[in-house]
Amino acid sequence: MPKHLTDRMLQWISERLLARLQEYRDQYAHHLILKVPAAGIDEARAFLSERFRQANGAYFECSDEEGRKALLHRFAAASAAVRYRAVHHR
C-alpha cells in the first residue's frame, strides 16, 4: 500500500470551497473572517460599508453554509503545512 494513502485520498474527496469563497480567494491575498453575534451585526455592517467605501478591498456576508465551510476551511488550511510535510517526507 502506498505511503500516506489516506492523506492523498482525502485531497481528492474533500469538500471544496463554494464558488463565492473561491472568487474572493482568487481576488485577495488576505482574508479576515468575522463571526459577529446577532446584537453586533448592524454595527459591523455599518463599519464595513464605510471602511470599504474609502479603502481597497471588499467584504460580503456569508450564508450559514458559506460561514460554516469558511471556518472549516480555515482550520484545514492551518494544518496543510503539517500534512504536506507528512506526504512529501523527503
QUIVENNOR-V115367 format. One record per residue. N is the residue number from 0. RES is the residue in one letter. PSI is psi in whole degrees, 0 to 359 (999 if undefined). OMEGA is omega as a letter, one per 30 degrees, with the letter a starting at -180 (999 if undefined). D_FIRST is the distance of its C-alpha to the first C-alpha in Angstrom with 2 decimals. Layout:
# QUIVENNOR-V115367
N&RES&PSI&OMEGA&D_FIRST + N&RES&PSI&OMEGA&D_FIRST
This chain:
# QUIVENNOR-V115367
0&M&135&a&0.00 + 1&P&151&l&3.83 + 2&K&141&l&6.55 + 3&H&35&a&8.84 + 4&L&317&a&7.39 + 5&T&320&l&10.36 + 6&D&317&a&12.79 + 7&R&322&l&12.22 + 8&M&320&l&12.58 + 9&L&329&l&15.64 + 10&Q&327&a&17.18 + 11&W&325&a&17.41 + 12&I&357&a&18.73 + 13&S&152&a&20.80 + 14&E&134&a&24.52 + 15&R&163&l&26.44 + 16&L&150&l&29.86 + 17&L&159&a&32.89 + 18&A&314&a&34.98 + 19&R&323&l&37.77 + 20&L&324&l&35.49 + 21&Q&319&l&33.78 + 22&E&315&l&37.27 + 23&Y&322&l&38.25 + 24&R&319&a&35.04 + 25&D&332&a&35.85 + 26&Q&329&a&39.53 + 27&Y&140&l&39.59 + 28&A&332&a&37.86 + 29&H&147&a&38.65 + 30&H&148&l&38.74 + 31&L&124&l&40.39 + 32&I&121&l&39.53 + 33&L&127&l&42.50 + 34&K&109&a&42.35 + 35&V&134&l&46.03 + 36&P&157&a&47.73 + 37&A&322&a&49.93 + 38&A&340&a&53.07 + 39&G&4&a&52.05 + 40&I&314&a&50.90 + 41&D&318&l&54.29 + 42&E&318&l&54.70 + 43&A&317&l&51.25 + 44&R&313&a&52.00 + 45&A&315&a&55.37 + 46&F&311&a&54.02 + 47&L&321&l&51.17 + 48&S&315&l&53.53 + 49&E&317&a&56.04 + 50&R&313&a&53.54 + 51&F&1&l&51.91 + 52&R&333&a&55.31 + 53&Q&346&a&56.04 + 54&A&162&l&52.71 + 55&N&148&l&49.81 + 56&G&188&a&46.87 + 57&A&172&l&46.53 + 58&Y&163&l&45.34 + 59&F&157&l&44.61 + 60&E&129&l&44.37 + 61&C&148&l&41.11 + 62&S&172&l&41.10 + 63&D&317&a&39.60 + 64&E&316&l&36.30 + 65&E&318&l&36.28 + 66&G&315&l&37.14 + 67&R&314&a&34.38 + 68&K&324&l&31.74 + 69&A&317&l&33.26 + 70&L&321&l&33.07 + 71&L&319&l&29.46 + 72&H&323&l&28.63 + 73&R&315&l&30.58 + 74&F&325&l&28.40 + 75&A&319&l&25.17 + 76&A&323&a&26.65 + 77&A&329&a&27.62 + 78&S&0&a&24.10 + 79&A&321&a&22.66 + 80&A&321&l&23.38 + 81&V&316&l&21.44 + 82&R&319&l&18.33 + 83&Y&315&a&18.86 + 84&R&322&l&19.12 + 85&A&321&a&15.92 + 86&V&323&a&13.95 + 87&H&67&a&16.20 + 88&H&16&a&16.45 + 89&R&999&999&18.14
